[in-house]
Amino acid sequence: MVKAEHLVKRFGQNYALNDVSFEIQKGEVVGLLGPNGAGKSTTMNILTGYLSATSGAAFIGDVNILDDPIGAKKKIGFLPEQPPLYPDMTVEEYLRFVYALKGCDPDAKAREGHLEKICTAVRVQDVKKRLIKNLSKGYKQRVGIAQALIGDPELIIFDEPTVGLDPKQILEVRNLIRTLAKDRTVILSTHILAEAQAVCERIIIINEGKIIADERTDNLSKAIKDGFSYELKITGPQKDVLAALSDLPGVKTASATGERDADALCYIVESDRGVDPRKAIFNLCSAKGWYILGLEPVGTDLESIFIRLIDGTAQDAAPARRKAH
């Protein structure tokens, strides 16, 4: 488990984080998303003990990282965007070096058994004797993941774990992350929204130092401040259809696109926040004797939601910024 309580981080008069709080349980894979400069890296640096917060607290398990940084760090495995590798070491030498740095059991039998288990999990057994500088990008990334797993940490933080990998390697890393989460807490920071959607069951979005969304991946649309748009294909006279759709409760706007699909016309309906108009639309068409040949939400993929949330935050903050100047 990892917990952030009212984290604030200031650099001079500027806030990198401003009252950030969340809790992540064992077994969760959580995506930490946000545009450049949003506060993602600052959050990760505080959680790993690299930076101290101006105020607030961060806990790894039941350990406050400020009160007991060594104890907290023993519970953390971290893979930064650039894996901390030593190119002139072999994989085996490097992992033994990290094992010693982390203060793990010095018994040689325990060490070799632990490292063998990790090498098997990340599939680097066949390159253990090779110099790291001679490995492919994919294998280097796996070695970076291996070092993060040493010591069986409770929390693992991945920062852009699949950058530069080919599609096959990306799938392998994603599957590994899912496996690791079975008995650990995993935080994944990435700019690749499709990756977060594929791997994470929960998404935390940070912008301008604040959390603007914290939802399960499949429920992230709840964080949108306004409604959603739906694309419809309905048979029936355009004028009558538009009038009827516009009169439905929870429908903000209805418009025709001018496109046809067989004998159906295409429409865009925008709903009020928190309103799902699809049942009302179905009942309307049934009562009118119109057929629905298509009805699907528009802009509900993670990329669309992310952009709308970020843009909405910027618009909400604009008056305050203008006033400050």
Secondary structure as UniProt FT lines:
FT   STRAND          2..11
FT   TURN            12..13
FT   STRAND          14..24
FT   TURN            26..27
FT   STRAND          29..33
FT   TURN            36..37
FT   HELIX           40..47
FT   TURN            48..49
FT   STRAND          55..60
FT   TURN            61..62
FT   STRAND          63..64
FT   TURN            65..67
FT   HELIX           69..73
FT   TURN            74..75
FT   STRAND          76..79
FT   TURN            87..88
FT   HELIX           91..101
FT   TURN            102..103
FT   HELIX           108..122
FT   HELIX           125..127
FT   TURN            128..129
FT   HELIX           132..134
FT   HELIX           137..149
FT   TURN            150..151
FT   STRAND          155..159
FT   TURN            161..164
FT   HELIX           167..180
FT   HELIX           181..183
FT   STRAND          185..189
FT   HELIX           193..199
FT   STRAND          202..207
FT   TURN            208..209
FT   STRAND          210..216
FT   HELIX           217..223
FT   STRAND          229..234
FT   HELIX           238..246
FT   TURN            249..250
FT   STRAND          251..261
FT   TURN            262..263
FT   STRAND          264..271
FT   TURN            273..274
FT   HELIX           278..288
FT   STRAND          292..298
FT   HELIX           302..324
//
